[in-house]
Amino acid sequence: MQKHQTTLSGFQFKRATADLIYVYNEGSYLMAEYSERTGVVSWQRVLLATQRDVIERWLRERYPVQPAPVVRKEARAESAAAPRPRKARVRLHHVKKSRQVKKARR
């Protein structure tokens, strides 16, 4: 347990956005990014595997995965499933030409 605390004392954990946490070392270098939404840690710098494991475990315990809010698709599905009325096809191209011809003859 003491080794666990020694490893974590050399790092700082700061929330960058609502679901992103940055891990900095003693020299304020960005070491990793943890996504609270997905639970994925993306490492930016090389670190001992034992330290990585301790930090990843601590992040998952402290910041458990929070799924993204569910968007209700039922309302969208109902509106998409409703048939759209068909538009009447009118060929205005022929009407315009015939009017132009009549005006030209006058």
Summary of the structure (lengths in Angstrom):
residues: 106
radius of gyration: 31.2
end to end distance: 101.8
largest distance: 102.9
contacts: 205
relative contact order: 0.11
helix: 42%
strand: 17%
